[in-house]
Amino acid sequence: MTCWESALMPVYSSLAHALAGALVDVLWFIEGSEDEQMDSDDAVKALEGVAHLVSMWSSDQRSELIDLLGMMAEAESDSARREFLEGFPEGLGLLDDVV
């Protein structure tokens, strides 16, 4: 790993946090992609696939992800990305049936 790569890679407190960060990065890329970068039908399929996957998680698992996303949003300095993080739980249906 180069010095440049290690400077850009955040340090996460847990595997769950690291995976949540990776998921957000992928979906942030998909959401921001232009038609020339990614086929819009493929983008919708990917987003729907992730939404379906998380809908199968337990309430506790969804709550943990929601908490992680909240922490990530609070720490985010980019306002557009922070807004994306804040809307992420509702956009993916994470708030459905969470106690």
Buried (B, 14 or more C-beta within 10 A) or exposed (E): EEEEEEEEEEEBEEEBBBEBBEBBEEBBEBEEBEEEEBEEEEBEEBBEEBBEEBEEBEEEBBBBBBBBBBBBBEEBEEEEBBEBBBEBBEBBBBEEEBE
